[in-house]
Amino acid sequence: MNVVIFGPPGAGKGTQAQNIVKKFNLYQVSTGDLLRNEIKNKSEIGKEIEEIISKGDFATDDIVNKLIKNIIFDTKKKDKLIFDGYPRSLSQAKNLDLLLNSSNQKIDFIFFLNVNKDTIIKRIERRKILEKRSDDDLNTILKRYDTYMETTRPVLDFYSKNPNFYEIDGSEKIEVISSKIEQIITL
């Protein structure tokens, strides 16, 4: 099965994706991890990504789509993917559909973790202390949250018409969210 899990920065996508990976033996595709890895490796694309996200903006669709394409066409990962934080825009959602169709795959479950801004702020402040992530500057996160809500509205509209779309209250405890997701997948 292939799963999409999306929500604003700090919604818990990564945590839930990791739980699903362990429970259902999937491969986590985190655009954040892919982008951070390119930055860490100091690749040309990594330098471009670093400049973009340091301003609080998202990496361009073109950059992200190139990184995603390589994973979708990896035969070891076919029908075993969970997309964590991707797609973030309508063009990314349409690109994902095209890539999956061209590799004879589809999306089986779409989960939207809906979390309000106040909860996000608390989580990011806690995550910054615990994980010491360089991209967890509060002002940057607030800008990313606003950008996310603006650019993701069309993605939400696009996917919400899909019969396998599920909106989950992302402000609940981790275990409660995990349980809801597992119940939906195993129905």
C-alpha positions as CSV (number, residue, x, y, z in Angstrom):
1,M,0.0,0.0,0.0
2,N,1.0,3.6,-0.5
3,V,0.0,6.3,2.0
4,V,0.1,10.1,2.1
5,I,0.2,11.9,5.4
6,F,0.2,15.6,5.5
7,G,-0.3,18.5,7.8
8,P,1.4,21.8,8.8
9,P,5.0,21.9,10.2
10,G,4.9,20.3,13.7
11,A,1.7,18.4,13.1
12,G,3.4,15.1,13.9
13,K,3.6,13.7,10.4
14,G,7.1,12.2,11.0
15,T,6.1,10.5,14.2
16,Q,3.0,9.0,12.7
17,A,4.8,8.0,9.5
18,Q,7.4,6.2,11.6
19,N,4.7,4.3,13.5
20,I,3.1,3.3,10.2
21,V,6.5,2.2,8.8
22,K,7.1,-0.1,11.7
23,K,3.6,-1.5,11.9
24,F,3.1,-2.1,8.1
25,N,6.7,-2.5,6.9
26,L,6.7,0.6,4.6
27,Y,9.4,3.0,3.5
28,Q,9.1,6.6,4.8
29,V,9.5,9.3,2.2
30,S,10.1,12.5,4.1
31,T,10.7,15.5,1.9
32,G,12.1,17.2,4.9
33,D,14.7,14.4,5.4
34,L,15.4,14.3,1.6
35,L,16.0,18.1,1.6
36,R,18.1,18.1,4.8
37,N,20.2,15.2,3.4
38,E,21.0,17.2,0.3
39,I,22.0,20.2,2.4
40,K,24.2,17.9,4.7
41,N,25.9,16.4,1.6
42,K,26.5,20.0,0.3
43,S,25.3,19.1,-3.1
44,E,24.6,21.8,-5.7
45,I,20.9,21.2,-5.2
46,G,21.5,21.2,-1.4
47,K,23.0,24.7,-1.5
48,E,20.0,25.9,-3.4
49,I,17.6,24.3,-0.9
50,E,19.5,25.8,2.1
51,E,19.2,29.3,0.7
52,I,15.4,28.8,0.0
53,I,14.5,27.4,3.4
54,S,16.7,29.8,5.4
55,K,14.2,32.5,4.3
56,G,11.3,30.4,5.6
57,D,10.2,29.4,2.1
58,F,9.6,25.9,0.8
59,A,11.9,24.2,-1.7
60,T,10.5,24.5,-5.2
61,D,8.2,21.9,-6.7
62,D,10.8,21.1,-9.3
63,I,13.4,20.3,-6.7
64,V,11.1,18.2,-4.6
65,N,9.6,16.4,-7.6
66,K,13.1,15.3,-8.9
67,L,13.9,13.8,-5.5
68,I,10.5,12.0,-5.2
69,K,10.7,10.5,-8.7
70,N,13.8,8.5,-7.8
71,I,12.1,6.9,-4.9
72,I,8.8,6.1,-6.7
73,F,10.7,4.2,-9.4
74,D,12.8,2.2,-6.9
75,T,11.4,-1.3,-7.5
76,K,12.3,-2.4,-3.9
77,K,9.9,0.3,-2.6
78,K,7.0,-0.3,-5.0
79,D,3.6,-0.2,-3.2
80,K,5.4,0.3,0.2
81,L,5.6,4.0,0.4
82,I,4.4,6.5,3.0
83,F,4.8,10.1,1.9
84,D,5.5,12.3,4.9
85,G,4.9,16.0,4.1
86,Y,4.5,15.5,0.4
87,P,2.6,16.7,-1.6
88,R,2.5,20.3,-0.3
89,S,1.1,22.0,-3.4
90,L,-1.5,21.1,-6.0
91,S,1.2,20.7,-8.7
92,Q,3.0,18.3,-6.4
93,A,-0.2,16.3,-5.8
94,K,-0.8,16.1,-9.5
95,N,2.9,15.1,-10.1
96,L,2.6,12.4,-7.5
97,D,-0.5,11.0,-9.2
98,L,1.3,11.0,-12.6
99,L,4.4,9.4,-11.2
100,L,2.4,6.7,-9.4
101,N,0.3,6.0,-12.4
102,S,3.3,5.7,-14.7
103,S,4.8,3.1,-12.3
104,N,1.5,1.2,-11.9
105,Q,0.9,2.4,-8.3
106,K,-1.8,4.4,-6.5
107,I,-2.4,6.1,-3.2
108,D,-4.4,3.8,-0.8
109,F,-4.8,6.1,2.1
110,I,-4.6,9.9,2.6
111,F,-4.3,11.3,6.1
112,F,-4.5,15.0,6.9
113,L,-3.4,15.9,10.5
114,N,-5.2,19.0,11.3
115,V,-3.5,21.1,14.0
116,N,-4.0,24.7,15.0
117,K,-1.3,27.3,15.2
118,D,-1.1,27.5,19.0
119,T,-0.5,23.7,19.3
120,I,2.1,24.0,16.5
121,I,4.0,26.7,18.4
122,K,4.1,24.6,21.6
123,R,5.3,21.5,19.7
124,I,8.0,23.3,17.8
125,E,9.4,24.9,21.0
126,R,9.5,21.5,22.6
127,R,11.0,19.8,19.5
128,K,13.7,22.5,19.3
129,I,14.8,21.7,22.8
130,L,14.6,17.9,22.4
131,E,15.9,17.4,18.8
132,K,17.9,20.6,18.3
133,R,16.7,20.9,14.7
134,S,18.2,23.9,12.9
135,D,15.0,24.5,11.0
136,D,13.0,25.0,14.2
137,D,13.4,28.8,14.6
138,L,10.0,30.0,15.8
139,N,9.7,32.9,13.3
140,T,10.7,30.7,10.5
141,I,8.2,28.1,11.6
142,L,5.4,30.6,11.9
143,K,6.1,31.8,8.3
144,R,6.3,28.2,7.1
145,Y,2.9,27.5,8.9
146,D,1.2,30.4,7.1
147,T,2.8,29.5,3.8
148,Y,1.8,25.9,4.3
149,M,-1.9,26.8,5.1
150,E,-2.0,29.0,2.0
151,T,-0.4,26.6,-0.4
152,T,-1.9,23.4,1.0
153,R,-5.6,24.5,0.9
154,P,-5.8,23.4,-2.8
155,V,-4.2,20.1,-1.9
156,L,-6.7,19.6,0.8
157,D,-9.5,20.4,-1.6
158,F,-8.0,18.0,-4.2
159,Y,-7.7,15.1,-1.8
160,S,-10.8,15.6,0.3
161,K,-12.9,14.5,-2.7
162,N,-11.1,11.1,-2.6
163,P,-12.9,8.3,-0.9
164,N,-9.7,7.2,1.0
165,F,-9.1,10.7,2.5
166,Y,-9.2,11.0,6.3
167,E,-8.9,14.1,8.3
168,I,-7.6,13.5,11.8
169,D,-7.4,15.8,14.8
170,G,-3.6,16.2,15.0
171,S,-3.8,17.9,18.4
172,E,-4.7,14.6,20.1
173,K,-2.1,12.4,21.9
174,I,0.3,10.5,19.7
175,E,-1.1,7.1,20.7
176,V,-4.7,8.2,19.9
177,I,-3.7,9.4,16.5
178,S,-1.7,6.2,15.8
179,S,-4.7,4.1,16.9
180,K,-7.1,6.0,14.6
181,I,-4.7,5.6,11.6
182,E,-4.2,1.9,12.3
183,Q,-7.9,1.3,12.6
184,I,-8.6,2.9,9.2
185,I,-5.8,1.0,7.5
186,T,-6.8,-2.4,8.9
187,L,-10.5,-2.0,8.1
